[in-house]
Amino acid sequence: MAALIQFASGAPGIKYALDKRHTLIGRSAQGNDICLPCSFASKHHAIIMLVESILDPGNFDIYIEDLNSKNHTYVNDEPITRVKLEDGDIVRIGRTTMKFDSSGVVPELAAVEVDLELPNQTPSQSQSQTWNFSRRLSLITADEDE
């Protein structure tokens, strides 16, 4: 099932499943399926629509339409009125950034190990840090034994 995946500081966060014919997005919790607590989002900012494909009956295309919002809806940094979403498109509403994923799978980012060796330090003083990106940023540090 297709989804919008909200990003915070570059890391994937909240996943919004697009499993209805119409999904309303806006600042207000009332009447919207996706509530974005952002002062730059309108009360009812945009709508996502599942439209049956004319060329391929039984399959659906997914469109996003701006609802005449003051601050516009952007897809791939372009202001839109209505556009078909393609896998990987970046949707921005106010200060909220989301990635459209036609598979609906939240990406898992692998841990990256970094060795930090500061100048003028002996090997026993060097530190190894591992960064693990998922929903939250984790930092694991370990001192090497002498």
C-alpha positions in Angstrom: 0.0 0.0 0.0 1.3 3.4 -0.9 2.3 5.8 1.8 3.7 9.2 2.7 6.7 9.0 5.0 7.4 12.1 7.0 11.1 13.0 7.5 12.6 14.9 10.4 16.2 16.0 10.2 16.7 13.6 7.2 15.6 10.5 9.1 12.4 8.7 8.3 9.6 9.2 10.9 5.9 8.9 10.7 4.3 6.7 8.0 0.9 7.7 6.7 -0.8 4.9 4.7 -2.7 6.1 1.7 -5.5 3.5 1.9 -8.6 5.6 1.2 -10.0 7.1 -2.0 -9.5 10.6 -0.5 -7.0 11.6 2.2 -7.2 15.1 3.5 -4.1 16.9 4.9 -4.1 20.0 7.0 -3.3 21.7 10.3 -6.6 20.9 11.9 -7.2 17.5 13.6 -10.9 17.9 12.7 -11.8 16.8 9.2 -8.3 15.8 8.2 -6.9 12.3 7.8 -3.3 13.6 8.2 -2.8 16.4 10.8 0.3 18.4 10.4 0.9 20.6 13.5 2.6 23.3 11.5 1.6 27.0 11.5 2.5 27.2 7.8 -0.1 24.5 6.8 -3.6 25.6 6.2 -6.6 24.2 8.1 -7.4 22.0 5.1 -4.3 22.2 2.9 -4.3 19.4 0.4 -6.0 16.2 -0.7 -4.6 13.0 -2.0 -6.9 11.1 -4.3 -6.7 7.5 -5.6 -8.0 7.6 -9.2 -8.6 4.4 -11.2 -6.3 4.4 -14.3 -8.0 4.9 -17.6 -5.2 3.0 -19.4 -5.0 0.2 -16.9 -8.4 -0.5 -15.3 -8.1 -2.1 -11.8 -4.9 -0.1 -11.1 -4.9 3.3 -9.4 -2.9 6.5 -9.9 -2.4 8.7 -6.9 -2.8 12.5 -7.2 -2.2 15.3 -4.8 -4.1 18.6 -5.1 -3.6 21.8 -3.3 -6.8 23.2 -1.8 -6.1 26.9 -2.5 -3.8 27.0 0.5 -2.0 30.3 1.4 1.5 28.7 1.4 1.0 26.2 -1.4 1.8 22.5 -1.7 5.1 21.6 -3.3 6.1 18.4 -5.1 9.9 18.1 -5.8 10.2 21.9 -4.9 7.7 23.0 -7.5 4.4 24.6 -6.4 1.5 22.5 -7.7 -2.3 22.7 -8.1 -2.8 19.0 -9.0 -0.2 16.4 -9.9 0.2 12.7 -10.2 2.6 11.3 -7.6 5.4 9.1 -8.7 7.5 6.9 -6.5 10.1 8.9 -4.6 8.4 12.3 -5.1 9.1 14.7 -2.2 6.0 16.5 -0.9 6.3 19.6 1.2 3.5 21.2 3.1 4.5 24.1 5.3 7.7 23.0 7.0 6.7 19.3 6.8 8.6 17.1 4.3 7.3 13.7 3.2 8.4 11.2 0.6 5.9 9.4 -1.5 6.6 5.6 -1.5 4.4 3.5 -3.8 5.4 0.4 -1.8 4.7 1.9 1.6 7.9 0.5 3.1 9.7 2.7 5.6 13.3 2.7 4.6 15.8 1.3 7.1 19.1 3.0 7.1 22.1 0.9 8.0 24.4 1.7 10.9 27.6 3.5 9.9 30.8 2.9 11.9 33.2 5.8 12.1 36.6 5.7 13.6 37.6 9.1 15.0 41.3 9.5 15.6 42.3 12.9 16.8 45.8 14.2 16.2 48.4 13.8 18.9 46.6 10.9 20.6 47.9 7.4 21.3 45.9 4.5 19.8 44.4 3.8 23.3 42.9 7.3 23.4 41.0 7.0 20.1 37.3 6.5 20.1 35.0 4.5 17.8 31.4 5.8 17.3 28.5 4.1 15.7 25.6 6.1 14.2 22.3 4.2 13.9 19.5 5.9 11.9 16.0 4.7 12.3 13.1 6.7 13.9 15.5 8.2 16.4 19.1 9.0 16.2 21.2 6.8 18.5 24.8 7.3 19.4 26.9 4.5 20.9 30.4 5.3 22.1 32.9 2.9 23.5 36.3 3.5 25.0 39.0 1.0 23.9 40.7 -0.9 26.7 44.4 -0.1 27.3 
